[in-house]
Amino acid sequence: MLWIVVCIGLFGCQATEQEPAAADSQLVDLLDDARLVLADGHFALALALTDSVLVTQPASADAYFLRGQIMLQRRDTDAAEAAYAKTLELQPDYPSAWFNLGNIAFLRRQYSEAISRYDKEMTATEAQYEKYGTSYAVRYGETMSRLALQKGRAQRQLAEDDLAIAAFEQAIAYDSLNADAYADLSQSLKDTGQPEAAVPHATRALDLVPVDPDYNYILGALKHTLGAPKEAVPLLQRSIQLKPWLASARYSLGLALVELGEEDAGKLQLQLADTLQVLNDRIEKARFESQTYPDQHERWINLGRLLIQAGRVEDAVQPLSVAEALQPDDLTIKNDLANLALVRGDTLGATRKLEAILATAPDFADGWYNLGVVYAMQGAYGKAQEAWEQTLRHNPDHPEARQSIDRLPGS
């Protein structure tokens, strides 16, 4: 007989006896639920669900692997490493465990160790291919390509340029549709003084994913380097349109425009590039600090807000979700995440987040104000006015609530 932990609302957990088949099914469902909430950025809930499986099934390699994924997304690399190590202890050939351990070493800038771990994943993948044969061929090629790509990136960090180029070529040999491998190969060739040889690979990457801002930048920068500013400009403009905070693309665009005689437009882009580079440097410093001190929620908040300042809304979700997991009672973090959902066009998600905040903190004025903004965007002006009146009830000096009411249709 197996036992399963049942958690009900806020009232805690209790163990109940289950028939084996039913228990196994419920454990699988719990892990599926954990994966779903993890995809939505709810780290604390995903971890609680995963750990509840481990209470009843402590030899579950699947649960330990998922725990590793959660902790890796939270950038708690020590806890993630321990979870993946336990996964491999329980199932030595568990797919992607060594790969993720390699990524942890990469994050720590331990590039030689990362390469060693990627090699172990390659060995495990080879064994799977020998075991399952042609039925595993597609997955085998994609997996080996991804591993070769990551090895090349680690070798590039070690300034092992020839090895990196060989690894990127190997990644393409395994999977001819791996656009990142073409792009990285192009960058390595350019960096080693071979821009002409880099162009076909940059072109191939862009052909595979025409809307990728980085691929547009890579090819545009190559065109500029090779003395073709007229060809470079549209590529660089497309890159900036898709990724406005890409300082390097703005810098290359500025130079290309100046060379084409458009000095005012070019100088503007160069100034914007300088401003963005300062902000991007602050972001990278904040990222390093948050990864160095992963338990300090204020560092994750700082990173998230800097990303928002740079217009990188999608990128800001992860650090703010980590901050929420570390400080679940901080209403300002929850409010920031609700605002991000709104900016991303997820009005339903924003509404649910704000309603959840106000259910536990009905006097949170900023929450009422933002809920009113969501209602107004949906055309529910009566609900918007009620929400903004609640804002003023809890904060009579709120700077925008009265103005928002006065701007409502019919006011």
Secondary structure as a PSIPRED ss2 file (coil, helix, strand):
# PSIPRED VFORMAT (PSIPRED V4.0)

   1 M C   1.000  0.000  0.000
   2 L E   0.000  0.000  1.000
   3 W E   0.000  0.000  1.000
   4 I E   0.000  0.000  1.000
   5 V E   0.000  0.000  1.000
   6 V E   0.000  0.000  1.000
   7 C E   0.000  0.000  1.000
   8 I C   1.000  0.000  0.000
   9 G C   1.000  0.000  0.000
  10 L C   1.000  0.000  0.000
  11 F C   1.000  0.000  0.000
  12 G C   1.000  0.000  0.000
  13 C E   0.000  0.000  1.000
  14 Q E   0.000  0.000  1.000
  15 A E   0.000  0.000  1.000
  16 T E   0.000  0.000  1.000
  17 E E   0.000  0.000  1.000
  18 Q E   0.000  0.000  1.000
  19 E C   1.000  0.000  0.000
  20 P H   0.000  1.000  0.000
  21 A H   0.000  1.000  0.000
  22 A H   0.000  1.000  0.000
  23 A H   0.000  1.000  0.000
  24 D H   0.000  1.000  0.000
  25 S H   0.000  1.000  0.000
  26 Q H   0.000  1.000  0.000
  27 L H   0.000  1.000  0.000
  28 V H   0.000  1.000  0.000
  29 D H   0.000  1.000  0.000
  30 L H   0.000  1.000  0.000
  31 L H   0.000  1.000  0.000
  32 D H   0.000  1.000  0.000
  33 D H   0.000  1.000  0.000
  34 A H   0.000  1.000  0.000
  35 R H   0.000  1.000  0.000
  36 L H   0.000  1.000  0.000
  37 V H   0.000  1.000  0.000
  38 L H   0.000  1.000  0.000
  39 A H   0.000  1.000  0.000
  40 D C   1.000  0.000  0.000
  41 G C   1.000  0.000  0.000
  42 H C   1.000  0.000  0.000
  43 F H   0.000  1.000  0.000
  44 A H   0.000  1.000  0.000
  45 L H   0.000  1.000  0.000
  46 A H   0.000  1.000  0.000
  47 L H   0.000  1.000  0.000
  48 A H   0.000  1.000  0.000
  49 L H   0.000  1.000  0.000
  50 T H   0.000  1.000  0.000
  51 D H   0.000  1.000  0.000
  52 S H   0.000  1.000  0.000
  53 V H   0.000  1.000  0.000
  54 L H   0.000  1.000  0.000
  55 V H   0.000  1.000  0.000
  56 T H   0.000  1.000  0.000
  57 Q C   1.000  0.000  0.000
  58 P C   1.000  0.000  0.000
  59 A C   1.000  0.000  0.000
  60 S C   1.000  0.000  0.000
  61 A H   0.000  1.000  0.000
  62 D H   0.000  1.000  0.000
  63 A H   0.000  1.000  0.000
  64 Y H   0.000  1.000  0.000
  65 F H   0.000  1.000  0.000
  66 L H   0.000  1.000  0.000
  67 R H   0.000  1.000  0.000
  68 G H   0.000  1.000  0.000
  69 Q H   0.000  1.000  0.000
  70 I H   0.000  1.000  0.000
  71 M H   0.000  1.000  0.000
  72 L H   0.000  1.000  0.000
  73 Q H   0.000  1.000  0.000
  74 R C   1.000  0.000  0.000
  75 R C   1.000  0.000  0.000
  76 D C   1.000  0.000  0.000
  77 T H   0.000  1.000  0.000
  78 D H   0.000  1.000  0.000
  79 A H   0.000  1.000  0.000
  80 A H   0.000  1.000  0.000
  81 E H   0.000  1.000  0.000
  82 A H   0.000  1.000  0.000
  83 A H   0.000  1.000  0.000
  84 Y H   0.000  1.000  0.000
  85 A H   0.000  1.000  0.000
  86 K H   0.000  1.000  0.000
  87 T H   0.000  1.000  0.000
  88 L H   0.000  1.000  0.000
  89 E H   0.000  1.000  0.000
  90 L H   0.000  1.000  0.000
  91 Q C   1.000  0.000  0.000
  92 P C   1.000  0.000  0.000
  93 D C   1.000  0.000  0.000
  94 Y C   1.000  0.000  0.000
  95 P C   1.000  0.000  0.000
  96 S C   1.000  0.000  0.000
  97 A H   0.000  1.000  0.000
  98 W H   0.000  1.000  0.000
  99 F H   0.000  1.000  0.000
 100 N H   0.000  1.000  0.000
 101 L H   0.000  1.000  0.000
 102 G H   0.000  1.000  0.000
 103 N H   0.000  1.000  0.000
 104 I H   0.000  1.000  0.000
 105 A H   0.000  1.000  0.000
 106 F H   0.000  1.000  0.000
 107 L H   0.000  1.000  0.000
 108 R C   1.000  0.000  0.000
 109 R C   1.000  0.000  0.000
 110 Q C   1.000  0.000  0.000
 111 Y H   0.000  1.000  0.000
 112 S H   0.000  1.000  0.000
 113 E H   0.000  1.000  0.000
 114 A H   0.000  1.000  0.000
 115 I H   0.000  1.000  0.000
 116 S H   0.000  1.000  0.000
 117 R H   0.000  1.000  0.000
 118 Y H   0.000  1.000  0.000
 119 D H   0.000  1.000  0.000
 120 K H   0.000  1.000  0.000
 121 E H   0.000  1.000  0.000
 122 M H   0.000  1.000  0.000
 123 T H   0.000  1.000  0.000
 124 A H   0.000  1.000  0.000
 125 T H   0.000  1.000  0.000
 126 E H   0.000  1.000  0.000
 127 A H   0.000  1.000  0.000
 128 Q H   0.000  1.000  0.000
 129 Y H   0.000  1.000  0.000
 130 E H   0.000  1.000  0.000
 131 K H   0.000  1.000  0.000
 132 Y H   0.000  1.000  0.000
 133 G H   0.000  1.000  0.000
 134 T H   0.000  1.000  0.000
 135 S H   0.000  1.000  0.000
 136 Y H   0.000  1.000  0.000
 137 A H   0.000  1.000  0.000
 138 V H   0.000  1.000  0.000
 139 R H   0.000  1.000  0.000
 140 Y H   0.000  1.000  0.000
 141 G H   0.000  1.000  0.000
 142 E H   0.000  1.000  0.000
 143 T H   0.000  1.000  0.000
 144 M H   0.000  1.000  0.000
 145 S H   0.000  1.000  0.000
 146 R H   0.000  1.000  0.000
 147 L H   0.000  1.000  0.000
 148 A H   0.000  1.000  0.000
 149 L H   0.000  1.000  0.000
 150 Q H   0.000  1.000  0.000
 151 K H   0.000  1.000  0.000
 152 G H   0.000  1.000  0.000
 153 R H   0.000  1.000  0.000
 154 A H   0.000  1.000  0.000
 155 Q H   0.000  1.000  0.000
 156 R H   0.000  1.000  0.000
 157 Q H   0.000  1.000  0.000
 158 L C   1.000  0.000  0.000
 159 A C   1.000  0.000  0.000
 160 E C   1.000  0.000  0.000
 161 D H   0.000  1.000  0.000
 162 D H   0.000  1.000  0.000
 163 L H   0.000  1.000  0.000
 164 A H   0.000  1.000  0.000
 165 I H   0.000  1.000  0.000
 166 A H   0.000  1.000  0.000
 167 A H   0.000  1.000  0.000
 168 F H   0.000  1.000  0.000
 169 E H   0.000  1.000  0.000
 170 Q H   0.000  1.000  0.000
 171 A H   0.000  1.000  0.000
 172 I H   0.000  1.000  0.000
 173 A H   0.000  1.000  0.000
 174 Y H   0.000  1.000  0.000
 175 D C   1.000  0.000  0.000
 176 S C   1.000  0.000  0.000
 177 L C   1.000  0.000  0.000
 178 N C   1.000  0.000  0.000
 179 A H   0.000  1.000  0.000
 180 D H   0.000  1.000  0.000
 181 A H   0.000  1.000  0.000
 182 Y H   0.000  1.000  0.000
 183 A H   0.000  1.000  0.000
 184 D H   0.000  1.000  0.000
 185 L H   0.000  1.000  0.000
 186 S H   0.000  1.000  0.000
 187 Q H   0.000  1.000  0.000
 188 S H   0.000  1.000  0.000
 189 L H   0.000  1.000  0.000
 190 K H   0.000  1.000  0.000
 191 D H   0.000  1.000  0.000
 192 T C   1.000  0.000  0.000
 193 G C   1.000  0.000  0.000
 194 Q C   1.000  0.000  0.000
 195 P H   0.000  1.000  0.000
 196 E H   0.000  1.000  0.000
 197 A H   0.000  1.000  0.000
 198 A H   0.000  1.000  0.000
 199 V H   0.000  1.000  0.000
 200 P H   0.000  1.000  0.000
 201 H H   0.000  1.000  0.000
 202 A H   0.000  1.000  0.000
 203 T H   0.000  1.000  0.000
 204 R H   0.000  1.000  0.000
 205 A H   0.000  1.000  0.000
 206 L H   0.000  1.000  0.000
 207 D H   0.000  1.000  0.000
 208 L H   0.000  1.000  0.000
 209 V C   1.000  0.000  0.000
 210 P C   1.000  0.000  0.000
 211 V C   1.000  0.000  0.000
 212 D C   1.000  0.000  0.000
 213 P H   0.000  1.000  0.000
 214 D H   0.000  1.000  0.000
 215 Y H   0.000  1.000  0.000
 216 N H   0.000  1.000  0.000
 217 Y H   0.000  1.000  0.000
 218 I H   0.000  1.000  0.000
 219 L H   0.000  1.000  0.000
 220 G H   0.000  1.000  0.000
 221 A H   0.000  1.000  0.000
 222 L H   0.000  1.000  0.000
 223 K H   0.000  1.000  0.000
 224 H H   0.000  1.000  0.000
 225 T H   0.000  1.000  0.000
 226 L C   1.000  0.000  0.000
 227 G C   1.000  0.000  0.000
 228 A C   1.000  0.000  0.000
 229 P H   0.000  1.000  0.000
 230 K H   0.000  1.000  0.000
 231 E H   0.000  1.000  0.000
 232 A H   0.000  1.000  0.000
 233 V H   0.000  1.000  0.000
 234 P H   0.000  1.000  0.000
 235 L H   0.000  1.000  0.000
 236 L H   0.000  1.000  0.000
 237 Q H   0.000  1.000  0.000
 238 R H   0.000  1.000  0.000
 239 S H   0.000  1.000  0.000
 240 I H   0.000  1.000  0.000
 241 Q H   0.000  1.000  0.000
 242 L H   0.000  1.000  0.000
 243 K C   1.000  0.000  0.000
 244 P C   1.000  0.000  0.000
 245 W C   1.000  0.000  0.000
 246 L C   1.000  0.000  0.000
 247 A H   0.000  1.000  0.000
 248 S H   0.000  1.000  0.000
 249 A H   0.000  1.000  0.000
 250 R H   0.000  1.000  0.000
 251 Y H   0.000  1.000  0.000
 252 S H   0.000  1.000  0.000
 253 L H   0.000  1.000  0.000
 254 G H   0.000  1.000  0.000
 255 L H   0.000  1.000  0.000
 256 A H   0.000  1.000  0.000
 257 L H   0.000  1.000  0.000
 258 V H   0.000  1.000  0.000
 259 E H   0.000  1.000  0.000
 260 L C   1.000  0.000  0.000
 261 G C   1.000  0.000  0.000
 262 E C   1.000  0.000  0.000
 263 E H   0.000  1.000  0.000
 264 D H   0.000  1.000  0.000
 265 A H   0.000  1.000  0.000
 266 G H   0.000  1.000  0.000
 267 K H   0.000  1.000  0.000
 268 L H   0.000  1.000  0.000
 269 Q H   0.000  1.000  0.000
 270 L H   0.000  1.000  0.000
 271 Q H   0.000  1.000  0.000
 272 L H   0.000  1.000  0.000
 273 A H   0.000  1.000  0.000
 274 D H   0.000  1.000  0.000
 275 T H   0.000  1.000  0.000
 276 L H   0.000  1.000  0.000
 277 Q H   0.000  1.000  0.000
 278 V H   0.000  1.000  0.000
 279 L H   0.000  1.000  0.000
 280 N H   0.000  1.000  0.000
 281 D H   0.000  1.000  0.000
 282 R H   0.000  1.000  0.000
 283 I H   0.000  1.000  0.000
 284 E H   0.000  1.000  0.000
 285 K H   0.000  1.000  0.000
 286 A H   0.000  1.000  0.000
 287 R H   0.000  1.000  0.000
 288 F H   0.000  1.000  0.000
 289 E H   0.000  1.000  0.000
 290 S H   0.000  1.000  0.000
 291 Q H   0.000  1.000  0.000
 292 T H   0.000  1.000  0.000
 293 Y C   1.000  0.000  0.000
 294 P C   1.000  0.000  0.000
 295 D C   1.000  0.000  0.000
 296 Q C   1.000  0.000  0.000
 297 H H   0.000  1.000  0.000
 298 E H   0.000  1.000  0.000
 299 R H   0.000  1.000  0.000
 300 W H   0.000  1.000  0.000
 301 I H   0.000  1.000  0.000
 302 N H   0.000  1.000  0.000
 303 L H   0.000  1.000  0.000
 304 G H   0.000  1.000  0.000
 305 R H   0.000  1.000  0.000
 306 L H   0.000  1.000  0.000
 307 L H   0.000  1.000  0.000
 308 I H   0.000  1.000  0.000
 309 Q H   0.000  1.000  0.000
 310 A C   1.000  0.000  0.000
 311 G C   1.000  0.000  0.000
 312 R C   1.000  0.000  0.000
 313 V H   0.000  1.000  0.000
 314 E H   0.000  1.000  0.000
 315 D H   0.000  1.000  0.000
 316 A H   0.000  1.000  0.000
 317 V H   0.000  1.000  0.000
 318 Q H   0.000  1.000  0.000
 319 P H   0.000  1.000  0.000
 320 L H   0.000  1.000  0.000
 321 S H   0.000  1.000  0.000
 322 V H   0.000  1.000  0.000
 323 A H   0.000  1.000  0.000
 324 E H   0.000  1.000  0.000
 325 A H   0.000  1.000  0.000
 326 L H   0.000  1.000  0.000
 327 Q C   1.000  0.000  0.000
 328 P C   1.000  0.000  0.000
 329 D C   1.000  0.000  0.000
 330 D C   1.000  0.000  0.000
 331 L H   0.000  1.000  0.000
 332 T H   0.000  1.000  0.000
 333 I H   0.000  1.000  0.000
 334 K H   0.000  1.000  0.000
 335 N H   0.000  1.000  0.000
 336 D H   0.000  1.000  0.000
 337 L H   0.000  1.000  0.000
 338 A H   0.000  1.000  0.000
 339 N H   0.000  1.000  0.000
 340 L H   0.000  1.000  0.000
 341 A H   0.000  1.000  0.000
 342 L H   0.000  1.000  0.000
 343 V H   0.000  1.000  0.000
 344 R C   1.000  0.000  0.000
 345 G C   1.000  0.000  0.000
 346 D C   1.000  0.000  0.000
 347 T H   0.000  1.000  0.000
 348 L H   0.000  1.000  0.000
 349 G H   0.000  1.000  0.000
 350 A H   0.000  1.000  0.000
 351 T H   0.000  1.000  0.000
 352 R H   0.000  1.000  0.000
 353 K H   0.000  1.000  0.000
 354 L H   0.000  1.000  0.000
 355 E H   0.000  1.000  0.000
 356 A H   0.000  1.000  0.000
 357 I H   0.000  1.000  0.000
 358 L H   0.000  1.000  0.000
 359 A H   0.000  1.000  0.000
 360 T H   0.000  1.000  0.000
 361 A C   1.000  0.000  0.000
 362 P C   1.000  0.000  0.000
 363 D C   1.000  0.000  0.000
 364 F C   1.000  0.000  0.000
 365 A H   0.000  1.000  0.000
 366 D H   0.000  1.000  0.000
 367 G H   0.000  1.000  0.000
 368 W H   0.000  1.000  0.000
 369 Y H   0.000  1.000  0.000
 370 N H   0.000  1.000  0.000
 371 L H   0.000  1.000  0.000
 372 G H   0.000  1.000  0.000
 373 V H   0.000  1.000  0.000
 374 V H   0.000  1.000  0.000
 375 Y H   0.000  1.000  0.000
 376 A H   0.000  1.000  0.000
 377 M H   0.000  1.000  0.000
 378 Q C   1.000  0.000  0.000
 379 G C   1.000  0.000  0.000
 380 A C   1.000  0.000  0.000
 381 Y H   0.000  1.000  0.000
 382 G H   0.000  1.000  0.000
 383 K H   0.000  1.000  0.000
 384 A H   0.000  1.000  0.000
 385 Q H   0.000  1.000  0.000
 386 E H   0.000  1.000  0.000
 387 A H   0.000  1.000  0.000
 388 W H   0.000  1.000  0.000
 389 E H   0.000  1.000  0.000
 390 Q H   0.000  1.000  0.000
 391 T H   0.000  1.000  0.000
 392 L H   0.000  1.000  0.000
 393 R H   0.000  1.000  0.000
 394 H H   0.000  1.000  0.000
 395 N C   1.000  0.000  0.000
 396 P C   1.000  0.000  0.000
 397 D C   1.000  0.000  0.000
 398 H C   1.000  0.000  0.000
 399 P C   1.000  0.000  0.000
 400 E C   1.000  0.000  0.000
 401 A H   0.000  1.000  0.000
 402 R H   0.000  1.000  0.000
 403 Q H   0.000  1.000  0.000
 404 S H   0.000  1.000  0.000
 405 I H   0.000  1.000  0.000
 406 D H   0.000  1.000  0.000
 407 R C   1.000  0.000  0.000
 408 L C   1.000  0.000  0.000
 409 P C   1.000  0.000  0.000
 410 G C   1.000  0.000  0.000
 411 S C   1.000  0.000  0.000
